[in-house]
Amino acid sequence: MLKVSGQGSVTTCDGVTRRDFLQIGALGALGFTLSNLAALQAMGAVAKGNDGKSVIMIFNLGAPSQLDTWDMKPDAPREIRGPFRPIRTNNPDIQISEIFPLHARIADKFSLVRACYHTAAAVHDTGHQMMQTGRLFTGGVNTPHAGCALEYLKGRRSELPAHVILPEPMGPTGGNLPHGQDAGFLGKGFDPFVLNADPSSKEFKVPDLLPPREIGETRLERRRELRQIVDETVRNFEASANAQLMDSSFAAAYRLMTSVKAREAFDLAKEPEKTRERYGMTRFGQSCLLARRLIEAGVRFVTINTFITVFDEITWDIHGSKPFTSIQGMKDIVAPMYDQGYSALVEDLSQRGMLDNTLVCNLAEFGRTPKVNPAEVVATIYHSLGLDLTTELPGPNGRPFPLVNYGTQPIRELF
């Protein structure tokens, strides 16, 4: 099912925390390279008039059943149709589940694709890969997330990253396979910026890639100047590809850490309390609000994971018994949280005049067996961003790798 509308501290293998790593000035952890946008525009691979387009991808980890949500079967036998009844919406062509009353008020602002399937193994991880990259990972080839490919093709608009994942990357879902939320064969220089924090927490603050309190702007500037002095003595080392990546990473991280715009974009305290409550004071609701702020500030692509893992957490993974979620848990906890956050996001984007230029796509890894291919969903995202689907990325061993497999078309009925 696709719905479309207009951790704390990390320690490296050397025992150094990410905060320590930043404090000593070795900022190679954040990737950044120059944009290929100008060259690609000259080649016609990127439409010049579409640079204002953005995407918010909401991934419903756990795979909600479409029969209980957006594709009700009220006339089917009881054992098929599920326990919930359909309700009318403000779109005469759409009925949805009664567990989404706020969705019903904005049904004129989204479209439903009720026919998406794949033939790979029926595990969460394969669906994560295909719905976010357009491909199943085979032969050791990890295709980049659509947001990472976008950063490679268009670069950043400002000091802010081009692609941000909220609130955390996907964790264990049972398959022990990659989830498709990194840059894959494009390299770590195009990995997304990951918040790794709960924006609904009372202690929430801007990510720790922004300057720690104990480092003031003067000290930060001194460290940058010191690094420039050291650089003069290591010219030979800096000729290597790894060193060049570290150098560009340092520049990008420094700009992010010293950017007032970046600090403000991540600062939810600047939102009126009424607005925050409108989205819901949940991890998902505040992630939706933060996504709107980031898009407004110039981030091109935001991925929101509704949940992080299917284990020991209330999620869309409905099995009826622990460690998974029950039908009642979905009705009483998951659906209200999701209904409030998503509807607030769409209404807010619309009221601010941002919805026409922001594709909000709601994805999940599997459901039942209809007809649309996951690759066509990813092709639709690229199409909305003005990208030529035949554009090639630099794949493994320098082999050209198209954005999507040749012949794959977007779902044009959505446009």
ROMILO-205981 format. One record per residue (C-alpha): x, y, z. Coordinates in steps of 0.5 Angstrom, whole numbers, padded with zeros to 4 digits, always signed. Layout:
XYZ/...
//
This chain:
+0000+0000+0000/+0002+0007-0002/-0001+0013+0000/+0002+0020-0003/+0000+0027-0002/+0001+0034-0006/+0040+0014+0040/+0044+0018+0043/+0051+0017+0043/+0055+0013+0038/+0062+0010+0039/+0067+0008+0034/+0071+0002+0033/+0076+0005+0037/+0072+0007+0043/+0071+0014+0041/+0064+0017+0041/+0061+0021+0036/+0061+0027+0040/+0069+0026+0042/+0070+0025+0035/+0067+0032+0033/+0071+0036+0039/+0078+0034+0037/+0076+0036+0030/+0076+0030+0026/+0070+0031+0022/+0070+0026+0017/+0064+0022+0020/+0059+0027+0016/+0060+0026+0008/+0059+0032+0003/+0062+0033-0004/+0060+0038-0009/+0054+0037-0013/+0053+0035-0020/+0047+0039-0021/+0050+0044-0026/+0053+0038-0030/+0047+0034-0030/+0042+0040-0032/+0047+0041-0038/+0046+0034-0040/+0038+0035-0039/+0038+0029-0034/+0035+0034-0029/+0030+0039-0030/+0032+0046-0029/+0025+0048-0027/+0024+0043-0021/+0029+0045-0016/+0024+0047-0011/+0021+0040-0011/+0022+0036-0004/+0020+0029-0001/+0018+0027+0006/+0018+0019+0006/+0014+0016+0011/+0016+0009+0012/+0011+0005+0016/+0015+0000+0019/+0012-0007+0021/+0007-0007+0015/+0000-0005+0016/-0005-0009+0013/-0009-0005+0008/-0015-0009+0009/-0016-0005+0016/-0013+0001+0014/-0014+0004+0007/-0017-0001+0002/-0023-0004+0006/-0027-0010+0004/-0034-0009+0007/-0037-0014+0003/-0032-0020+0004/-0033-0025+0009/-0032-0023+0016/-0025-0027+0016/-0022-0023+0010/-0025-0016+0012/-0022-0015+0019/-0026-0012+0025/-0026-0005+0023/-0032-0001+0018/-0031+0004+0013/-0032+0011+0013/-0034+0016+0008/-0029+0022+0007/-0029+0029+0004/-0027+0025-0003/-0033+0022-0006/-0029+0016-0009/-0025+0014-0002/-0027+0011+0004/-0022+0009+0009/-0022+0005+0016/-0026+0008+0022/-0019+0008+0026/-0017+0014+0021/-0022+0020+0022/-0017+0025+0021/-0015+0022+0015/-0022+0023+0013/-0022+0030+0013/-0016+0031+0008/-0018+0025+0003/-0018+0031-0002/-0011+0032-0001/-0008+0025-0002/-0009+0019-0007/-0008+0011-0006/-0005+0006-0010/-0008+0000-0008/-0004-0005-0012/+0003-0006-0010/+0007-0012-0010/+0013-0016-0011/+0016-0023-0011/+0022-0023-0007/+0022-0027+0000/+0016-0025+0005/+0021-0021+0010/+0021-0014+0012/+0028-0013+0010/+0027-0014+0003/+0021-0010+0003/+0025-0004+0006/+0030-0005+0000/+0025-0005-0005/+0020+0001-0003/+0026+0006-0002/+0031+0004-0007/+0027+0001-0013/+0031-0006-0012/+0032-0012-0008/+0040-0012-0006/+0043-0018-0010/+0050-0020-0012/+0053-0015-0007/+0050-0009-0010/+0047-0004-0005/+0042+0001-0009/+0042+0008-0006/+0036+0010-0002/+0032+0015-0007/+0034+0021-0002/+0041+0019-0003/+0041+0019-0010/+0038+0026-0010/+0043+0028-0006/+0048+0026-0011/+0045+0029-0017/+0043+0035-0014/+0047+0037-0008/+0045+0041-0002/+0041+0047-0002/+0044+0050+0004/+0048+0049+0010/+0043+0044+0012/+0044+0036+0009/+0040+0034+0003/+0037+0028+0006/+0035+0027+0013/+0033+0021+0017/+0028+0022+0023/+0028+0020+0028/+0033+0014+0028/+0035+0009+0022/+0031+0002+0022/+0033-0003+0027/+0032-0010+0027/+0026-0013+0024/+0028-0020+0023/+0032-0021+0017/+0039-0019+0019/+0039-0016+0012/+0041-0008+0010/+0034-0004+0010/+0036+0001+0004/+0037+0007+0008/+0044+0009+0006/+0048+0011+0000/+0050+0004-0002/+0055+0004-0008/+0055+0011-0008/+0059+0011-0002/+0059+0014+0005/+0060+0021+0003/+0052+0021+0001/+0049+0018+0007/+0043+0021+0010/+0044+0026+0016/+0041+0022+0022/+0038+0025+0028/+0039+0020+0033/+0034+0023+0038/+0027+0023+0040/+0024+0030+0038/+0018+0029+0043/+0023+0028+0049/+0023+0034+0054/+0030+0034+0053/+0031+0034+0046/+0036+0039+0043/+0039+0040+0036/+0043+0034+0034/+0050+0033+0037/+0053+0035+0030/+0052+0042+0032/+0057+0045+0037/+0057+0042+0044/+0055+0047+0049/+0063+0046+0052/+0065+0049+0045/+0064+0056+0044/+0064+0059+0037/+0071+0062+0039/+0074+0055+0041/+0071+0052+0034/+0074+0058+0030/+0081+0057+0033/+0080+0049+0032/+0078+0051+0025/+0085+0055+0024/+0089+0050+0027/+0087+0045+0022/+0089+0049+0017/+0096+0050+0020/+0096+0042+0020/+0094+0041+0013/+0100+0045+0010/+0104+0039+0013/+0100+0034+0010/+0099+0035+0003/+0102+0028+0000/+0096+0025+0005/+0091+0030+0002/+0092+0027-0005/+0088+0021-0003/+0081+0020-0004/+0080+0018+0003/+0083+0025+0005/+0079+0029+0000/+0073+0026+0003/+0075+0028+0010/+0076+0035+0008/+0070+0036+0004/+0066+0032+0010/+0070+0037+0015/+0068+0043+0011/+0060+0041+0011/+0060+0039+0018/+0063+0046+0020/+0058+0050+0016/+0053+0046+0019/+0055+0047+0026/+0056+0054+0025/+0050+0055+0022/+0044+0059+0025/+0039+0057+0020/+0041+0050+0022/+0040+0051+0029/+0033+0054+0028/+0031+0049+0023/+0032+0043+0028/+0029+0047+0034/+0022+0045+0036/+0022+0050+0041/+0021+0056+0036/+0014+0053+0034/+0008+0055+0038/+0005+0050+0043/-0001+0050+0040/+0002+0047+0033/+0006+0042+0037/+0000+0039+0040/-0004+0039+0034/+0002+0034+0031/+0001+0030+0037/+0007+0030+0043/+0009+0023+0040/+0016+0021+0037/+0012+0020+0030/+0008+0027+0031/+0014+0031+0033/+0018+0028+0027/+0013+0030+0022/+0013+0037+0025/+0021+0037+0025/+0020+0034+0017/+0016+0040+0016/+0021+0045+0019/+0027+0042+0015/+0023+0042+0008/+0022+0049+0010/+0029+0051+0011/+0031+0048+0005/+0032+0040+0006/+0031+0036+0000/+0029+0030+0002/+0026+0027+0009/+0025+0020+0011/+0021+0019+0017/+0021+0012+0020/+0014+0011+0024/+0018+0006+0028/+0025+0003+0029/+0024-0004+0030/+0018-0010+0030/+0021-0013+0037/+0018-0011+0044/+0015-0004+0041/+0008-0002+0039/+0008-0002+0032/+0004-0004+0025/+0007-0011+0026/+0000-0014+0028/+0001-0021+0030/-0004-0021+0036/+0001-0023+0042/+0008-0021+0045/+0013-0019+0042/+0008-0016+0037/+0002-0012+0037/-0005-0014+0038/-0011-0011+0034/-0013-0007+0040/-0006-0004+0040/-0007-0002+0033/-0014+0001+0034/-0012+0005+0041/-0005+0007+0040/-0002+0006+0033/-0007+0009+0029/-0009+0015+0033/-0002+0017+0034/-0001+0016+0026/-0008+0019+0024/-0006+0026+0028/+0001+0026+0026/+0000+0025+0018/-0006+0029+0018/-0003+0035+0021/+0003+0035+0017/-0001+0035+0010/-0006+0040+0013/+0000+0045+0015/+0004+0044+0009/-0003+0046+0005/-0004+0052+0009/+0003+0054+0008/+0003+0053+0001/+0008+0048+0001/+0004+0042-0001/+0004+0043-0009/+0012+0043-0008/+0012+0037-0003/+0011+0030-0005/+0009+0026+0002/+0009+0019+0000/+0007+0014+0006/+0010+0007+0004/+0010+0000+0008/+0014-0006+0006/+0008-0011+0005/+0001-0012+0005/-0003-0017+0000/-0002-0019-0007/-0004-0014-0012/-0001-0011-0018/+0004-0005-0018/+0011-0006-0017/+0015-0003-0012/+0020+0000-0017/+0015+0004-0020/+0013+0007-0013/+0021+0010-0013/+0020+0012-0020/+0014+0016-0019/+0018+0019-0013/+0024+0021-0018/+0019+0023-0023/+0016+0028-0018/+0023+0031-0017/+0024+0032-0024/+0029+0027-0025/+0030+0023-0032/+0029+0016-0030/+0035+0014-0035/+0040+0018-0031/+0046+0014-0029/+0049+0013-0023/+0057+0011-0022/+0055+0004-0020/+0060-0002-0017/+0067-0002-0021/+0065+0004-0024/+0059+0001-0028/+0054+0006-0030/+0047+0004-0026/+0041+0007-0028/+0036+0010-0023/+0031+0005-0024/+0031-0001-0029/+0030+0001-0036/+0023+0001-0038/+0020+0002-0031/+0015+0008-0031/+0012+0012-0026/+0005+0012-0024/+0003+0017-0028/-0004+0017-0026/-0002+0021-0020/+0000+0027-0023/
//
